[in-house]
Amino acid sequence: MSRSFPMPQAFVSPDRIRSLFTEAMSQMYRAEVPQYGTLIELVADVNAGCLEKDPDLRDRLAQAGELERIDVERHGAIRLGTADELFTIRRLFAVMGMQPVGYYDLSVAGVPVHSTSFRPIDEVALNINPFRVFTSLLRLELIEDEGLRGEAEAILAKRRIYTPRAVALIERHEQKGGLTEAEATEFVAEALETFRWHGEATVSADTYKRLHDAHRLIADVVSFKGPHINHLTPRTLDIDAVQARMPERGITPKAVIEGPPRRHCDILLRQTSFKALEETIAFSGDDGAIQGTHTARFGEIEQRGVALTAKGRALYDQLLASVRGEVQVGAGGAKAGAYDHELAERFKALPDSWDELRDQGLAFFRYSATPAGIAAAAGSPLPGDPEALIASGYLAFTPIVYEDFLPVSAAGIFQSNLGTDQQQNYATRSNRDAFEAALGATVQDELALYAERQAASLDSALEALGLVGLPLKTVA
């Protein structure tokens, strides 16, 4: 007699798990920080207006496969306290198809953390859902007070920021190679607990004050049972319009937009935010809870442009440093106008046309065969030079969107929303080796990823034109 066995349940894709998690995170943060919902509505209105008045932008986004991702695009940020927490968060994000990309040393800007970005790296996955989480690890060694440092280490050593079931599902994913739909749904619910806000501190009011006096971010990381997500960021197509219209919705923006100035051809990343909430918390005490306040969570908006090459990034860094070295913007924003003007003037040295950016090797582009090129290839041989193909209208290029972050901008957002300009001198104390040891992996080089995407797109375009195997001149 034959026996029947149940068919194994199919695993869902990491992209689906990431999308489920992004939606759950957005809903949770909207409930916790109502102004985030207002921000989402404002960004949606601005984006719709941009696409309506700029058909070329709509066409470019559609051609690059980016149009559908705009409405779901988010990035979040968390701050961890220990190497073990960082090691496990890498495994948690791997379930969602997110890998560590880039190393960011924020200590050079007075913030005692170093960071990476967890995100998808495959172009298809990015266009499905490019959710990213900027993940920072507190650098306890930068706390100068040895007694306070030891106390912070002891506090962090006691906490467990992941639920036992979340860890079990991570292990199941690693052992089996995936999760079923039911397991994925459960995983999202369990993982979300790590990012949830808790209004009860795990320390006394006195300990909180001493941590806070050392640096506000240290108090934020050490004083709570988990690394509550401190912002969730939608992507806008016109950050200047959002910045100008935030007060109409009862939101006060920070003084200046971080990153490059407004340009015709957007580059890298521009970010702005509204001030962090002052939230009521309960401190632990011998005689019961003591009420106090904590400032950490805020709303942020970003506008993404083209990824720059090493040459382009060096020019960007040089121009930005020249402005920041001469025009300082305090928390009150008294010099915001002067800063914006000087930024725009200095950045005239960086070309503001797609042709020039590509010709000078300053940015990364995605190549594609045009209908005219494919038709021409069917009739006669084409020139084996990408530049000639572009000039003939047979090969097109579109900018590759920057998927990563900028350390100076991140530090500027952190400082602004911590309500302080304190700038402890942590410079020249970067420690990438220690970060990667804690992570349990090497962070990927974002420039290499963009270069690979550009090269792969060119190969694919040339194959469509029947030019496989021909010697080709190097493109920018």
Steps between C-alpha positions, in 0.01 A plus 500: 500500500641835399536777752459868427718763661413868539670725250752738657368855526665748268720773640405861436758734350714731715349786297153413627620474859670838464181655362290351781744637754515845340121532507479377860776739607331793327166425666663469842696823465194686372317395818793595723589830327184654347699772319661224294158434345466870421844492342406201281194686375702814421767302313233317298344834399836648398601189305172491310544866407857441381402211274205694358702808403815315386419224246872456425564412864211254497633337183854478639381340823279258307783402265730432796234291675484747790153645461318225689742504792465870589184462710631202700854627541614549859813497706520464873773539759585320821785523750636187665706465815702176475688283255255214561206725410670599174588138416138391539353796312710396199339155514152653547534726196639212292157333530366804311770495233689795648880509520745738671627760254754769585680605817419840649712654772287768666754560775677749273187716526469476876261204522640194688378230262605320185246361259403303193191487280305177465328490161430281197774513238344333195341744254177300476474482880567873531221581259257271686574662836823690577442509878819592685591523866790722604637301793741653750704338775584705808872535554528459874877548486437865415340561840788668682366441853616144576246453777211609280631284216504194723150577628369533143661170402339325797156642417521396137629152586176422683252586229362272228357696208376203291209276592584130537258419217665752266837336563348154444355609165833654396665166578231315306561725199873433519455124535219446249585774250175693535168554678147404402228766471373423851851507644578825319190665646599384847859611446392853407286529815781372722774709333287813534527475879869590480414834340205595720502804728498440875412784731674342799871554548709218642716742700450750778454869435847563642666246272309637201626853580862388520471312169321798348772739617763282331302512174126496434537212257670288766198548726268403215684175431568385856186602692231286335415132457532518122629710209171671411500616140579870520373604159337365187564689180291527181660601169388820333562627149528863619639543849503880473123499446451269799725719716303812402159338556571322831389803709164495318442156657608610847852356464814703571792393276867514595692811391676366191470205264798268548708395200550665160308810385195501273607409147349413163676162516458365852806335653541268797263578787326803648326473838294714732295427811276638768609537860499195720207442731537570870341186638397416855686204648508327837838450670560214740532592866487354848165666570336418169516664161623857463361699208737673259543574131719370219571639154597260223236421238431729206374518143731512200464544124752420229555572133728264312711577195763327291778294660839665454820318407810523719610801293161667534479424871845649562387824333174498697683449831747778416226749413287416804797524737593841359155637585464339840844624595398862443125521570372336817127458557398483864194332643307822456580520130602866511741450212288257298455746212872571478580130509253412222631783279863406548424131444334576167790722392771247586316214333505676164836324466317166471334462155121518499415304186473125451724514194781679682474284809537191283764641265720599793456169682336663801184287530367149433244429227285215381529424127228362274456430131249730332230381260685683223820316588332160502340575163831619355683193629265278303605665174872566521798482739517774759811682624670317784546815708249598767561870441420463129191297588383774736564769241299301245206460736549124524607489865329694779604566859311594815640585844538223757331614820717535811383236749729585790577774753733792574679507837510879535130526417411219741695671777331830418156341529598328826638819655204711391249259645690446821451873549868570532807618313741323732802388300728279708829441325491133402688562174757252359370222723319296236491125563355313205674174599324497837166575336532217249616262774184579696290471185646160417539601136676743271288791388460525125659783303217717364715641217582149381129413500414802284789422263376141464147617422628744240721239334224237502254742339749584226567133430125433479443798270782400267370144488161636392682683220687187390837632613602223736870420492607811311787704644347815645639829612454567869201714594513750782 
